[in-house]
Amino acid sequence: MTYAPIIFKKLNLNPKVSNLYPSFNEQFIGIKMVTEIYLKIKNLIADFIEDESGVTAVEYAVIAVAMSAVLLAVFKTGMMTEILNNAMTAIKANVDAAK
C-alpha cells in the first residue's frame, strides 16, 4: 500500500506530477537497504580489524628476515668462513690420515 495519494490530497498536490518521484514506501525500502549495506560493511571492517589469525604468520616472517640478516652479516664477514674452512680442512686431513 502506498501512502503517496493520501499525502498528495492533503497537500493539494497533483498526483500526475508526483509519478516522477518514488513513493514513500519505495523511499523507505531504499533507505532500509542502504542502511543494511552500511551496517554489513561496518561489521566486516570491524571483524577484519579484530581478526588476529594472520598476526602470527607476520611475526614469524619478521623474525625470519631478522635471522637471515644476522646470519648473512656473520657469514659474509669472512671470519666465520675462515673458521669453517679451517675446521673442514682439519676434518678432511684427519679422515685422510685415518685411511
N, C-alpha and C positions, 0 to 999 in steps of 0.2 A: 504494500500500500504506500502510495506516495502522498506526502503532505503538501506538495507544491501547489495544487489547485486551491486548497483551503487558504493557504497563506497569501496566494495571489489575489483571492477575493477580498480578504481582509485588508490588504494593502492597495486595493484597487489597481492592480497591475494587469496588463494584457497577457493572457496565457500564451498567445501565439508568439510573442516576443520571448517569453520565458522558455520556450522549447530550445533556445540556443544554449541554455545553461543546464547542467545536470541537476537532477532533483536532490532534495536534501538527503534522502536515503542513500543515493549514489555517492554524494559527497561524504557522508558518514562512513560508508563502506570503504571509500578511498582513503580517508584519514585513518581508519582502523587498520587497513592493510599496510600503510606506510609506518604506522606505529609498531605493528608486529614485526616488520622487516627491521626497523631500527633496533628493537629490543633483541632480536635474534643476532644481529651483527654485534651489538654491545656485549651480549653474553659470550659470543665466540671470541671476541677480543679479550675479554676478562679471563676466559678459560685458557687462552693461549698464553697470557701473561703469567698466570698462576701455575702453568704446567712446568714442572722441573725435571721431566724424564730425560730430556736431552742434555741437561747440565752436566751430568757425569761424563758423557762422551766428550764434551768440550773440555772439561777439566783434564781428562786423560790426554787429549790432543795437545793441550798446552804443556803438560808435563813431558810428553814425548819430544816436543820441539826443544824444550829446555835441556833435556838429557842429551839430545843429539848435538846441540850447540856445545855443551860441556865436553862430550866425547870427541867432537871434532877439534876443539881447542886443545885438548890433551894430546891426542894422537898426531896432530898436524905440526906441533912444535918441533918434533924431531927427537926430543929427549926420550920420549916413551918408545918411539920407533926404534931407536938405537938399543934400548934395553931389551925390547922384544927380539930384535935381530941377534943380539949377543946371546940371549937365552936359547934361541933356536939353534944357533951355531954350536953352542956348548952341548945341547942335547944331541945334535947330529954327530958331533965328534965322539961323544960317549957311546952312542949306538954303533958307530963305525968301529970304535975300539973294542967293543964287546963282541963283534963278529969274529 
